[in-house]
Amino acid sequence: MDFFLQQLINAVTLGGFYALIALGYTMVYGIIQLINFAHGEFFAAGGYMGVILLAWMDSQGYMQTHPWLCLTVAFLLAMAYCAVLAMGVEKVAYKPLRRASKLSVLLSALGMSIFLQNGLMLTQGVYDKTYPGVYAKGALQVGDFNLTYLQLIALALTALLMVGLNLLVFRTRLGKAMRATAQDRVMATLVGISSDRIISLTFAIGAALAAASGILVGLYYGSVRFDMGFVPGIKAFAAAVLGGVGSITGAMLGGLIIGATEIFTAAYISGEYKDVFAFVILIAVLYFRPTGLLGENINDTRV
């Protein structure tokens, strides 16, 4: 039982990472029906911005005196940077193709993903960058398993961001505007909602969440590299599809399921097959429920 509980904590932690990335996919798709394949690069950019900021603060001695303030500042600045970057990408790569075919937009997204990944490689190098080890120390002993402080940070921050996003989307005027734009962009424009502004803000919010996940992953595993956004991005996209693309709650649920499948497969079967089982579950769910676990029939809803 202690081993199972240890793996359960690991599963929720990893699933939270995927869920934060998946939220960006599902929000953008819900607004403009676009699969933003460059989204994984915002995750990587956030991880790099976090290590750059924390390494600089460590060299100045701030990490020894105010470690939690440094971590908070790093999160806020990295999320702000990726939000601005995402808005720039939307303006350059997606807005001019707003009335183009879906294939053109898809190719633009793939091209932007390659461009951003190579930009990280050229500016940051091909070797891993290591996070300061200040936050890797210490753990809570509960029975025969450990709950590390990093896991506590990851679980708490992931829960806080998810709750904050739900409150933003379902309890604020901005969220109401986002939902109206997702339901009918033309009608939303007619009642005074700036659809272009809402689309840019949606990209920014999704990228900020991915950046937070990038820093958490960097802290959790100890390092980042320029191509770290590809595989988690694909898995987060699978999580969004599993939960139901366009459903925020579904993206969270899908991320947790993908994370749990990976961890328990590696723990009880074999680590070599963890990705296989994750995508087998995705295929099985979509076979019986093509809209995903919490997806809706968009055509029926909008008629």
FENTAGI-V925955 format. One record per residue. PHI is phi as a letter, one per 20 degrees, with the letter a starting at -180 (NA if undefined). OMEGA is omega in whole degrees, -180 to 180 (* if undefined). D_FIRST is the distance of its C-alpha to the first C-alpha in Angstrom with 1 decimal. Layout:
phi | omega | d_first
PHI | OMEGA | D_FIRST
PHI | OMEGA | D_FIRST
This chain:
phi | omega | d_first
NA | 178 | 0.0
f | 178 | 3.8
f | 179 | 5.4
f | 180 | 5.0
f | 176 | 6.1
f | 179 | 8.5
f | 178 | 9.8
f | 177 | 10.2
f | 177 | 12.4
f | -179 | 14.2
f | 179 | 14.9
f | 179 | 16.3
f | -180 | 18.3
f | 178 | 19.8
f | 176 | 20.4
f | 176 | 22.3
g | -180 | 24.5
f | -178 | 25.4
f | 180 | 26.0
f | 177 | 28.5
f | -177 | 30.4
f | -180 | 30.4
f | 178 | 31.9
f | 178 | 35.0
g | -173 | 35.4
f | 178 | 35.1
f | -180 | 37.4
f | 179 | 40.1
f | 180 | 40.0
f | -178 | 40.2
e | -173 | 43.4
c | 179 | 45.3
l | 179 | 43.5
c | 171 | 43.0
e | -175 | 40.2
e | -177 | 40.5
f | 174 | 39.4
e | -174 | 40.4
f | 179 | 37.5
f | 180 | 35.3
f | 174 | 37.9
f | 174 | 37.7
g | 180 | 34.0
f | 179 | 35.3
f | 177 | 38.2
f | 177 | 36.1
f | 179 | 34.0
f | 179 | 37.3
f | 178 | 38.9
f | -178 | 35.9
f | 178 | 36.2
f | -178 | 39.9
f | -178 | 39.9
f | 178 | 37.3
f | 178 | 39.0
f | 178 | 42.3
f | 178 | 41.1
f | 179 | 39.6
f | 179 | 43.0
e | 179 | 44.7
n | -178 | 42.5
f | -177 | 41.1
f | -179 | 37.5
f | -176 | 37.8
e | -177 | 39.3
c | -175 | 37.8
f | -177 | 34.6
f | 175 | 33.3
f | 178 | 36.8
f | 180 | 37.1
f | 179 | 33.9
f | 179 | 35.0
f | 180 | 38.4
f | 178 | 37.1
f | -176 | 35.0
f | -178 | 38.0
f | 180 | 40.5
f | 179 | 38.5
f | 178 | 37.8
f | 179 | 41.5
f | -178 | 42.6
f | 176 | 40.6
f | 178 | 41.8
f | 178 | 45.4
g | -180 | 44.8
f | 178 | 43.5
f | 177 | 46.5
f | 178 | 48.8
f | 179 | 47.2
f | -179 | 47.6
f | -174 | 51.2
e | -169 | 52.1
e | -172 | 50.1
d | -177 | 49.5
f | 178 | 52.0
f | -178 | 55.1
d | -175 | 53.5
g | -179 | 52.7
d | 179 | 55.2
e | 180 | 54.7
f | -180 | 52.9
f | 178 | 49.1
f | 179 | 49.5
f | 179 | 51.4
f | 179 | 48.8
f | 178 | 46.0
f | 177 | 48.0
f | 179 | 48.6
f | 178 | 44.8
f | 178 | 44.2
f | 179 | 47.1
f | 177 | 45.9
f | 179 | 42.5
f | 180 | 44.2
f | -179 | 46.6
f | 179 | 44.0
f | 178 | 41.8
f | 175 | 45.0
f | 176 | 46.0
f | -179 | 42.8
f | -177 | 43.5
f | -177 | 47.1
e | -175 | 46.5
d | 179 | 43.3
n | -176 | 43.6
e | -177 | 41.4
e | 180 | 39.3
f | 171 | 36.0
d | -173 | 36.4
e | 176 | 34.0
f | 173 | 32.7
g | -174 | 33.3
e | -177 | 30.3
f | -173 | 30.7
e | -178 | 27.7
e | -176 | 25.3
e | 171 | 25.2
n | 178 | 22.7
b | 174 | 19.1
e | 179 | 17.3
e | 179 | 14.9
c | -175 | 12.1
m | 180 | 10.1
d | 177 | 9.4
c | -176 | 9.8
d | 171 | 13.2
d | -175 | 14.9
f | 178 | 18.3
f | 177 | 21.5
f | 177 | 22.3
f | 176 | 19.3
f | 179 | 20.3
f | -177 | 23.8
f | -179 | 22.9
f | -178 | 20.9
f | -178 | 23.5
f | 178 | 26.5
f | 178 | 25.2
f | -180 | 24.7
f | -180 | 28.1
f | 180 | 29.9
f | 177 | 28.7
f | 179 | 29.6
f | 179 | 32.9
f | 178 | 33.7
f | 178 | 33.2
f | 179 | 35.5
f | -174 | 38.0
f | -172 | 38.2
d | -176 | 38.2
c | -178 | 39.8
c | 178 | 42.5
f | 177 | 45.9
f | 178 | 44.8
f | 178 | 41.9
f | 177 | 44.3
f | 178 | 46.6
f | -179 | 43.9
f | 178 | 43.0
f | 179 | 46.7
f | 178 | 47.3
f | -177 | 44.5
f | -179 | 45.9
b | -175 | 49.6
f | -179 | 50.7
f | -180 | 54.4
f | 178 | 54.3
f | 178 | 52.3
f | -179 | 55.0
f | 180 | 57.7
e | 172 | 56.3
o | 179 | 56.3
e | 177 | 52.9
e | -176 | 53.2
f | 179 | 51.1
f | 179 | 51.5
f | 180 | 50.2
f | 179 | 47.2
f | 179 | 46.4
f | 179 | 46.7
f | 178 | 44.4
f | 175 | 41.8
g | -177 | 41.8
f | -179 | 41.6
f | 179 | 38.7
f | 180 | 36.7
f | 178 | 37.6
f | 177 | 36.7
f | 177 | 33.1
f | 178 | 32.9
f | 177 | 34.3
f | 177 | 31.6
f | 179 | 29.0
f | 178 | 31.0
f | 180 | 30.9
f | 178 | 27.2
f | 178 | 26.6
f | 177 | 29.2
f | -175 | 27.5
f | -178 | 24.0
e | 172 | 25.2
n | -178 | 28.2
b | 176 | 31.1
c | 175 | 32.9
b | -168 | 35.5
f | -177 | 38.2
d | -176 | 36.6
f | -177 | 33.1
e | -172 | 33.8
f | -176 | 34.4
f | 176 | 31.0
f | 178 | 29.1
f | 178 | 32.1
f | -180 | 31.9
f | 177 | 28.2
f | 175 | 28.9
f | 176 | 31.8
f | 178 | 29.7
f | 178 | 27.4
f | 178 | 30.5
f | 180 | 31.8
f | -180 | 28.5
f | -177 | 28.5
o | -176 | 32.2
f | -176 | 34.7
o | 179 | 36.4
d | 180 | 33.5
f | 177 | 32.0
f | 178 | 29.1
f | 178 | 28.7
f | 177 | 28.7
f | -179 | 25.8
f | 180 | 23.8
f | 178 | 24.8
f | 179 | 23.8
f | 180 | 20.2
f | 179 | 20.1
f | 179 | 21.6
f | -180 | 19.3
f | 179 | 16.1
f | 179 | 17.7
f | -175 | 18.6
f | -176 | 15.4
f | 175 | 13.2
f | 179 | 16.3
f | -176 | 16.6
f | -171 | 13.1
d | -179 | 13.0
d | 179 | 16.8
a | 178 | 19.2
f | -179 | 20.2
f | -175 | 23.8
d | -175 | 23.1
f | 179 | 21.2
f | 180 | 24.5
f | -178 | 25.7
f | 179 | 22.8
f | -178 | 23.2
e | 173 | 26.9
f | 177 | 26.5
f | 178 | 24.6
g | -179 | 27.4
f | -179 | 30.1
f | 180 | 28.6
f | -178 | 28.4
f | 177 | 31.9
f | -178 | 33.2
e | 180 | 32.4
b | -173 | 32.8
g | -180 | 35.2
e | -177 | 35.1
n | -174 | 31.4
f | -177 | 28.8
d | 180 | 30.7
f | 179 | 34.0
c | 176 | 37.2
f | -173 | 40.4
f | -177 | 42.4
f | 179 | 45.7
f | -177 | 45.5
f | -173 | 44.4
e | -180 | 47.2
f | * | 50.0
